[in-house]
Amino acid sequence: MSTPETGTDPAVRQQVLDTMATVLGRLLETDQVITADTQVMEELGLSSTLGLEMLLELEEALAIQIDVELMDPVDMKTVGDLATFIVGHSRPD
């Protein structure tokens, strides 16, 4: 079942969110609670280098390939935005 507004499976999106929270917490060396509403730049200060490292680790952890060529950073304001993009623009590895 997919959500009407995003066309994504909520369970898969939640798995991506959970994995992202774990990876981001480790990469940023923070104990901050990371949720779907956490702002990537304003709250986490995620650099492009760490963002790329996070995507590579997500691909490995979730056994997927993310189509990063379609990624528009302007549309990736929150962790939830990024998770929705990943679910909609990835394929099994």
DRENRO-960307 format. One record per residue (C-alpha): residue number from 0; residue in one letter; x, y, z. Coordinates in steps of 0.001 Angstrom, whole numbers, always signed. Each point is the difference from the previous one (the first is absolute). Layout:
<pts>
<NUM, 'a', <X, Y, Z>>
...
</pts>
This chain:
<pts>
<0, 'm', <+0, +0, +0>>
<1, 's', <+1325, +3452, -845>>
<2, 't', <-836, +3378, +1407>>
<3, 'p', <-1988, +2125, -2472>>
<4, 'e', <+2090, +3137, +397>>
<5, 't', <+3349, -1664, -657>>
<6, 'g', <-772, -3312, -1678>>
<7, 't', <+2367, -1712, +2449>>
<8, 'd', <-453, -2995, +2251>>
<9, 'p', <-163, +1338, +3589>>
<10, 'a', <+1828, -3040, +1427>>
<11, 'v', <+2879, +360, -2466>>
<12, 'r', <+168, +3752, +631>>
<13, 'q', <+125, -648, +3753>>
<14, 'q', <+2838, -2485, -504>>
<15, 'v', <+1910, +2641, -1987>>
<16, 'l', <-717, +2625, +2700>>
<17, 'd', <+1200, -2302, +2779>>
<18, 't', <+3178, -870, -1885>>
<19, 'm', <+626, +3660, -833>>
<20, 'a', <-395, +1021, +3647>>
<21, 't', <+2545, -2613, +1061>>
<22, 'v', <+2501, +889, -2743>>
<23, 'l', <-385, +3765, +497>>
<24, 'g', <+413, -292, +3762>>
<25, 'r', <+3237, -1906, -475>>
<26, 'l', <+1396, +2192, -2806>>
<27, 'l', <-826, +3227, +1818>>
<28, 'e', <+1056, -1437, +3367>>
<29, 't', <-3197, +1199, +1641>>
<30, 'd', <-2522, -1397, +2434>>
<31, 'q', <-2641, +2377, -1394>>
<32, 'v', <-3293, -1726, -742>>
<33, 'i', <-363, -19, -3781>>
<34, 't', <-3556, -187, -1319>>
<35, 'a', <-1717, +448, -3367>>
<36, 'd', <-480, +3688, +857>>
<37, 't', <+3660, +660, +835>>
<38, 'q', <+1396, +2607, -2391>>
<39, 'v', <+3079, -1289, -1767>>
<40, 'm', <+1936, +3264, -261>>
<41, 'e', <-1487, +2252, +2679>>
<42, 'e', <-42, -2544, +2834>>
<43, 'l', <+2609, -2563, -1013>>
<44, 'g', <+2384, +2168, -2045>>
<45, 'l', <+561, -2903, -2382>>
<46, 's', <+2819, +790, -2440>>
<47, 's', <+0, -1261, -3577>>
<48, 't', <+2884, -2340, +843>>
<49, 'l', <-1841, -1569, +2935>>
<50, 'g', <-3186, -82, -2083>>
<51, 'l', <+1755, -2072, -2643>>
<52, 'e', <+1484, -2289, +2645>>
<53, 'm', <-3481, -431, +1509>>
<54, 'l', <-1474, -942, -3403>>
<55, 'l', <+2765, -2551, -605>>
<56, 'e', <-553, -1548, +3422>>
<57, 'l', <-3769, -97, -567>>
<58, 'e', <+529, -1785, -3302>>
<59, 'e', <+2141, -2599, +1732>>
<60, 'a', <-2214, -416, +3074>>
<61, 'l', <-3237, -248, -2000>>
<62, 'a', <+1470, -1860, -3028>>
<63, 'i', <-1288, +2641, -2426>>
<64, 'q', <+1298, +2316, -2720>>
<65, 'i', <-1151, +3620, +353>>
<66, 'd', <-450, +2063, -3172>>
<67, 'v', <+1833, +3082, +1273>>
<68, 'e', <+3, +1698, -3416>>
<69, 'l', <-3669, +893, +561>>
<70, 'm', <+614, +1421, +3468>>
<71, 'd', <-694, +3720, +418>>
<72, 'p', <+1430, +1251, +3305>>
<73, 'v', <-2598, +2789, +62>>
<74, 'd', <-2707, -2638, +463>>
<75, 'm', <+1864, -1810, +2787>>
<76, 'k', <-667, +2269, +2959>>
<77, 't', <-843, -2701, +2554>>
<78, 'v', <+1102, -3549, +708>>
<79, 'g', <-3517, -1065, -1009>>
<80, 'd', <+327, +1752, -3377>>
<81, 'l', <+3227, -1868, -607>>
<82, 'a', <-1513, -3335, +1071>>
<83, 't', <-2944, +504, -2358>>
<84, 'f', <+2392, +786, -2853>>
<85, 'i', <+2097, -3095, +734>>
<86, 'v', <-3025, -2314, +83>>
<87, 'g', <-1271, +1440, -3280>>
<88, 'h', <+3366, +105, -1783>>
<89, 's', <+1806, -3191, +917>>
<90, 'r', <+98, -3581, -1142>>
<91, 'p', <+1236, -3246, +1548>>
<92, 'd', <+3742, -510, -258>>
</pts>
